Amino acid sequence: MPSKATPSTTPGLIVIEDASVRCFWQPDMPDYHDNEWGHPVIDDRRLFEKICLEGFHAGMSWRLIYNKRENFRRAFHDFDFHAVAHFGEQDIERLMTDKSIVRNRAKILSTINNAKRAVALFEETGSLAAWFWQFEPKVSERPQTVDLTYWQQNTTSAASITLSKILKKRGWTFVGPTTVYSFMQAMGMVNDHLEGCVCRKTVEDLRNRLVRPHLP
């Protein structure tokens, strides 16, 4: 563990230099942990970005994907799904020779495919955000305490399994239940900062104030 953090007496938590408590992984990506992860997102383009990057994350470390995020944004037109939906063979070859991103053909093709599916969903509903947020689990479906044991034993949820199945039926790829649950954590549909982490209350306050988008 980095010298700037020490273990807390509560499993899964650390104490950083200013004596505040964070989730154990915070030192790896402090800005992402403190200022982004779990913060609710209702912007269509950013939601598309998050679900695509979670697809690239499959089988790889999130830190690697996060460190390449700006490169991904450049390569995929800042995840404008209307633009990515029109990518052709030249774009695929361009991406396959771009050493600044993950050059996985299946995942690149998946991103282009999912952009087409996103366009179809947008044209159908008028809002990716409203469509995704309808899958937010009820309070009764969430654990009373999000601790390290919960984290270790729950890499999916009933809501992520449901959303994954529906996305797959719509033709999306690289959207298994674990990937979808990571997406739900990242975009703030659930608050999985560990109990005791100073960011948990911040995220919960943001979620409480959020005006959730709704389908027409």
Backbone hydrogen bonds in HBPLUS format (Angstrom, degrees):
<---DONOR---> <-ACCEPTOR-->    atom                        ^
c    i                          cat <-CA-CA->   ^        H-A-AA   ^      H-
h    n   atom  resd res      DA  || num        DHA   H-A  angle D-A-AA Bond
n    s   type  num  typ     dist DA aas  dist angle  dist       angle   num
A0005-ALA N   A0002-PRO O   3.14 MM   3  5.83 167.3  2.15 122.7 125.1     1
A0006-THR N   A0015-VAL O   2.92 MM   9  5.26 158.3  1.97 143.2 149.7     2
A0015-VAL N   A0006-THR O   2.72 MM   9  5.26 163.0  1.74 159.7 165.9     3
A0008-SER N   A0013-LEU O   2.96 MM   5  5.31 161.4  1.99 137.2 131.0     4
A0013-LEU N   A0010-THR O   3.16 MM   3  5.84 157.5  2.21 147.1 147.3     5
A0024-PHE N   A0012-GLY O   2.85 MM  12  5.20 134.3  2.06 156.3 147.1     6
A0014-ILE N   A0022-ARG O   2.90 MM   8  5.43 158.2  1.95 152.9 158.5     7
A0022-ARG N   A0014-ILE O   2.96 MM   8  5.43 156.3  2.01 146.1 153.7     8
A0016-ILE N   A0020-SER O   3.00 MM   4  5.82 160.9  2.04 169.4 170.0     9
A0019-ALA N   A0016-ILE O   2.84 MM   3  5.39 155.2  1.90 129.0 131.7    10
A0198-VAL N   A0021-VAL O   2.87 MM 177  5.74 173.8  1.87 152.8 150.6    11
A0026-GLN N   A0023-CYS O   3.08 MM   3  5.68 170.3  2.09 125.6 128.3    12
A0028-ASP N   A0025-TRP O   3.10 MM   3  5.75 144.6  2.23 119.7 128.7    13
A0029-MET N   A0026-GLN O   3.13 MM   3  5.50 129.0  2.41 110.3 122.0    14
A0033-HIS N   A0029-MET O   2.89 MM   4  6.04 169.5  1.90 164.9 168.3    15
A0034-ASP N   A0030-PRO O   2.91 MM   4  5.93 168.4  1.92 149.8 153.5    16
A0035-ASN N   A0031-ASP O   2.85 MM   4  5.57 157.6  1.90 146.5 152.5    17
A0036-GLU N   A0032-TYR O   3.09 MM   4  4.99 139.0  2.27 131.6 133.5    18
A0037-TRP N   A0032-TYR O   2.81 MM   5  5.81 174.6  1.81 162.7 163.5    19
A0039-HIS N   A0036-GLU O   2.90 MM   3  5.36 162.0  1.93 132.4 137.6    20
A0038-GLY N   A0186-ALA O   3.28 MM 148  4.90 157.4  2.33 108.9 113.2    21
A0041-VAL N   A0187-MET O   3.04 MM 146  5.29 142.7  2.18 150.2 142.0    22
A0047-LEU N   A0043-ASP O   2.97 MM   4  6.18 151.2  2.05 154.9 163.9    23
A0048-PHE N   A0044-ASP O   2.95 MM   4  6.22 156.9  2.01 150.1 156.4    24
A0049-GLU N   A0045-ARG O   2.91 MM   4  6.19 157.1  1.96 146.8 153.5    25
A0050-LYS N   A0046-ARG O   2.94 MM   4  6.14 160.8  1.98 144.0 148.6    26
A0051-ILE N   A0047-LEU O   3.04 MM   4  6.29 164.7  2.06 154.1 156.9    27
A0052-CYS N   A0048-PHE O   3.03 MM   4  6.16 155.2  2.09 148.7 155.8    28
A0053-LEU N   A0049-GLU O   2.87 MM   4  6.06 166.8  1.88 158.9 162.5    29
A0054-GLU N   A0050-LYS O   2.96 MM   4  6.09 148.3  2.06 142.4 151.1    30
A0055-GLY N   A0051-ILE O   3.16 MM   4  6.35 139.1  2.34 130.4 140.5    31
A0055-GLY N   A0052-CYS O   2.97 MM   3  4.99 121.5  2.32  93.8 109.4    32
A0056-PHE N   A0052-CYS O   2.99 MM   4  6.47 149.3  2.09 146.8 155.3    33
A0057-HIS N   A0053-LEU O   2.85 MM   4  6.03 137.4  2.03 137.7 150.4    34
A0058-ALA N   A0055-GLY O   3.24 MM   3  5.45 146.5  2.36 101.8 110.3    35
A0060-MET N   A0057-HIS O   2.76 MM   3  5.10 160.8  1.79 144.4 142.4    36
A0065-ILE N   A0061-SER O   3.39 MM   4  6.80 161.6  2.43 146.2 150.0    37
A0066-TYR N   A0062-TRP O   2.74 MM   4  5.94 168.7  1.76 163.0 166.5    38
A0067-ASN N   A0063-ARG O   2.91 MM   4  6.03 157.8  1.96 146.2 151.9    39
A0068-LYS N   A0065-ILE O   3.07 MM   3  5.18 138.1  2.25  99.4 111.5    40
A0069-ARG N   A0066-TYR O   3.10 MM   3  4.99 164.8  2.12 106.1 109.7    41
A0071-ASN N   A0068-LYS O   2.97 MM   3  5.27 121.5  2.32 105.7 121.1    42
A0072-PHE N   A0068-LYS O   2.93 MM   4  6.29 153.9  2.00 155.1 163.7    43
A0073-ARG N   A0069-ARG O   2.87 MM   4  6.18 157.7  1.92 153.9 160.1    44
A0074-ARG N   A0070-GLU O   3.05 MM   4  6.27 155.6  2.11 141.5 147.4    45
A0075-ALA N   A0071-ASN O   2.90 MM   4  6.10 162.9  1.93 149.8 154.9    46
A0076-PHE N   A0072-PHE O   2.86 MM   4  5.95 149.8  1.96 152.6 159.6    47
A0078-ASP N   A0073-ARG O   2.54 MM   5  4.15 163.5  1.57 154.4 148.0    48
A0079-PHE N   A0076-PHE O   2.78 MM   3  5.25 136.8  1.96 114.2 127.0    49
A0080-ASP N   A0077-HIS O   3.12 MM   3  5.78 145.6  2.24 117.0 123.9    50
A0083-ALA N   A0080-ASP O   2.94 MM   3  5.41 125.7  2.24 109.5 123.0    51
A0084-VAL N   A0080-ASP O   2.94 MM   4  6.23 166.9  1.96 159.0 163.1    52
A0085-ALA N   A0081-PHE O   3.03 MM   4  5.85 146.1  2.15 134.3 141.9    53
A0086-HIS N   A0083-ALA O   3.03 MM   3  5.60 155.0  2.10 113.4 120.8    54
A0087-PHE N   A0084-VAL O   3.00 MM   3  5.25 168.1  2.01 116.0 117.7    55
A0091-ASP N   A0088-GLY O   3.08 MM   3  5.35 119.1  2.47 102.3 116.8    56
A0092-ILE N   A0088-GLY O   3.00 MM   4  6.34 155.7  2.06 152.1 159.8    57
A0093-GLU N   A0089-GLU O   2.94 MM   4  6.22 163.9  1.97 155.8 158.9    58
A0094-ARG N   A0090-GLN O   2.90 MM   4  6.08 151.6  1.98 141.4 150.1    59
A0095-LEU N   A0091-ASP O   2.88 MM   4  6.10 159.3  1.92 151.3 156.0    60
A0096-MET N   A0092-ILE O   2.90 MM   4  6.12 148.6  2.00 145.4 154.8    61
A0097-THR N   A0094-ARG O   3.28 MM   3  5.41 147.2  2.39  98.5 107.8    62
A0098-ASP N   A0095-LEU O   3.17 MM   3  5.02 161.8  2.20 101.4 106.7    63
A0101-ILE N   A0098-ASP O   3.35 MM   3  6.11 174.3  2.35 120.7 122.4    64
A0107-LYS N   A0104-ASN O   3.07 MM   3  5.41 118.0  2.47 104.7 119.3    65
A0108-ILE N   A0104-ASN O   2.89 MM   4  6.13 154.0  1.96 157.7 166.4    66
A0109-LEU N   A0105-ARG O   2.83 MM   4  6.01 169.0  1.84 157.7 160.4    67
A0110-SER N   A0106-ALA O   2.93 MM   4  6.03 144.3  2.06 134.0 144.6    68
A0111-THR N   A0107-LYS O   2.99 MM   4  6.19 150.9  2.07 140.2 146.6    69
A0112-ILE N   A0108-ILE O   3.15 MM   4  6.52 157.5  2.21 150.1 155.4    70
A0113-ASN N   A0109-LEU O   2.87 MM   4  6.08 163.2  1.89 150.2 155.5    71
A0114-ASN N   A0110-SER O   2.71 MM   4  5.88 161.9  1.75 152.4 157.7    72
A0115-ALA N   A0111-THR O   2.95 MM   4  6.10 139.2  2.12 137.0 147.7    73
A0116-LYS N   A0112-ILE O   3.19 MM   4  6.55 153.4  2.27 146.2 152.0    74
A0117-ARG N   A0113-ASN O   3.01 MM   4  6.41 153.0  2.09 146.2 154.3    75
A0118-ALA N   A0114-ASN O   2.74 MM   4  5.93 145.3  1.86 140.9 151.0    76
A0119-VAL N   A0115-ALA O   2.90 MM   4  6.18 154.7  1.97 149.1 155.1    77
A0120-ALA N   A0116-LYS O   3.09 MM   4  6.35 160.5  2.13 145.6 150.5    78
A0121-LEU N   A0117-ARG O   2.94 MM   4  6.17 153.0  2.02 142.6 150.3    79
A0122-PHE N   A0118-ALA O   2.80 MM   4  6.01 156.2  1.86 149.8 156.6    80
A0123-GLU N   A0119-VAL O   2.86 MM   4  6.08 160.9  1.90 152.5 157.6    81
A0124-GLU N   A0120-ALA O   3.01 MM   4  6.13 139.4  2.18 137.4 148.4    82
A0125-THR N   A0121-LEU O   2.89 MM   4  6.02 158.0  1.93 151.4 156.5    83
A0126-GLY N   A0122-PHE O   2.60 MM   4  4.72 145.8  1.71 130.9 141.5    84
A0131-TRP N   A0127-SER O   3.25 MM   4  6.38 157.2  2.30 138.7 145.0    85
A0132-PHE N   A0128-LEU O   2.84 MM   4  6.10 167.7  1.85 161.7 164.3    86
A0133-TRP N   A0129-ALA O   2.87 MM   4  5.96 171.4  1.88 158.7 161.6    87
A0135-PHE N   A0132-PHE O   3.00 MM   3  5.89 167.9  2.02 126.4 130.3    88
A0136-GLU N   A0133-TRP O   3.13 MM   3  5.39 165.1  2.16 114.1 115.0    89
A0141-GLU N   A0138-LYS O   2.87 MM   3  5.27 151.1  1.96 110.9 120.3    90
A0142-ARG N   A0139-VAL O   3.12 MM   3  5.37 163.3  2.15 110.3 115.5    91
A0195-GLU N   A0146-VAL O   2.80 MM  49  5.60 161.6  1.83 163.1 165.1    92
A0151-TRP N   A0147-ASP O   3.00 MM   4  6.34 164.9  2.02 155.8 160.0    93
A0152-GLN N   A0148-LEU O   2.91 MM   4  6.13 162.7  1.94 153.2 156.9    94
A0153-GLN N   A0149-THR O   3.06 MM   4  6.15 141.3  2.22 144.3 154.0    95
A0153-GLN N   A0150-TYR O   3.19 MM   3  5.26 128.8  2.46  97.6 110.9    96
A0154-ASN N   A0150-TYR O   2.94 MM   4  5.82 122.7  2.28 151.3 163.5    97
A0161-ILE N   A0157-SER O   2.95 MM   4  6.14 153.4  2.03 151.8 158.7    98
A0162-THR N   A0158-ALA O   3.05 MM   4  6.25 158.9  2.09 145.8 151.4    99
A0163-LEU N   A0159-ALA O   2.92 MM   4  6.11 170.0  1.93 151.9 154.8   100
A0164-SER N   A0160-SER O   2.90 MM   4  5.85 157.0  1.95 138.9 146.0   101
A0165-LYS N   A0161-ILE O   3.07 MM   4  6.24 160.7  2.11 145.8 150.2   102
A0166-ILE N   A0162-THR O   3.09 MM   4  6.38 160.6  2.13 152.1 157.2   103
A0167-LEU N   A0163-LEU O   2.88 MM   4  6.08 163.7  1.91 155.3 159.8   104
A0168-LYS N   A0164-SER O   2.97 MM   4  6.14 163.3  1.99 151.3 156.0   105
A0169-LYS N   A0165-LYS O   3.02 MM   4  6.25 154.3  2.09 144.7 151.6   106
A0170-ARG N   A0166-ILE O   3.08 MM   4  6.33 135.8  2.28 139.0 150.8   107
A0170-ARG N   A0167-LEU O   3.00 MM   3  5.02 127.5  2.29  95.2 109.8   108
A0172-TRP N   A0167-LEU O   2.99 MM   5  5.35 158.1  2.04 147.6 140.9   109
A0171-GLY N   A0168-LYS O   2.92 MM   3  5.00 158.4  1.97 104.9 111.3   110
A0180-VAL N   A0176-GLY O   2.89 MM   4  6.10 163.0  1.92 160.8 166.4   111
A0181-TYR N   A0177-PRO O   2.92 MM   4  6.02 147.2  2.03 136.4 145.2   112
A0182-SER N   A0178-THR O   3.00 MM   4  6.28 157.0  2.05 148.9 154.6   113
A0183-PHE N   A0179-THR O   2.98 MM   4  6.26 149.8  2.07 143.3 152.2   114
A0184-MET N   A0180-VAL O   2.87 MM   4  6.18 154.5  1.93 147.9 154.4   115
A0185-GLN N   A0181-TYR O   2.92 MM   4  6.21 152.3  2.00 149.0 156.2   116
A0186-ALA N   A0182-SER O   2.91 MM   4  6.10 162.8  1.94 148.6 153.4   117
A0187-MET N   A0183-PHE O   2.94 MM   4  6.07 159.1  1.99 154.7 159.3   118
A0189-MET N   A0184-MET O   2.98 MM   5  5.01 133.1  2.21 149.6 156.6   119
A0188-GLY N   A0185-GLN O   3.40 MM   3  5.44 163.0  2.43 102.1 106.6   120
A0197-CYS N   A0194-LEU O   2.90 MM   3  5.52 166.5  1.92 139.3 143.0   121
A0200-ARG N   A0197-CYS O   3.03 MM   3  5.53 155.9  2.09 114.1 121.4   122
A0203-VAL N   A0199-CYS O   2.96 MM   4  6.14 166.7  1.98 155.2 157.5   123
A0204-GLU N   A0200-ARG O   2.93 MM   4  6.14 158.9  1.98 147.2 153.8   124
A0205-ASP N   A0201-LYS O   2.83 MM   4  6.00 155.4  1.89 151.5 157.6   125
A0206-LEU N   A0202-THR O   3.04 MM   4  6.33 155.7  2.10 145.3 151.9   126
A0207-ARG N   A0203-VAL O   2.87 MM   4  6.15 156.4  1.92 151.2 158.0   127
A0208-ASN N   A0204-GLU O   2.87 MM   4  6.06 151.2  1.96 144.8 152.7   128
A0209-ARG N   A0205-ASP O   3.05 MM   4  6.28 143.8  2.19 143.7 152.7   129
A0210-LEU N   A0206-LEU O   3.05 MM   4  6.06 120.7  2.42 137.6 152.2   130
A0210-LEU N   A0207-ARG O   3.30 MM   3  5.08 143.7  2.44  92.4 102.6   131
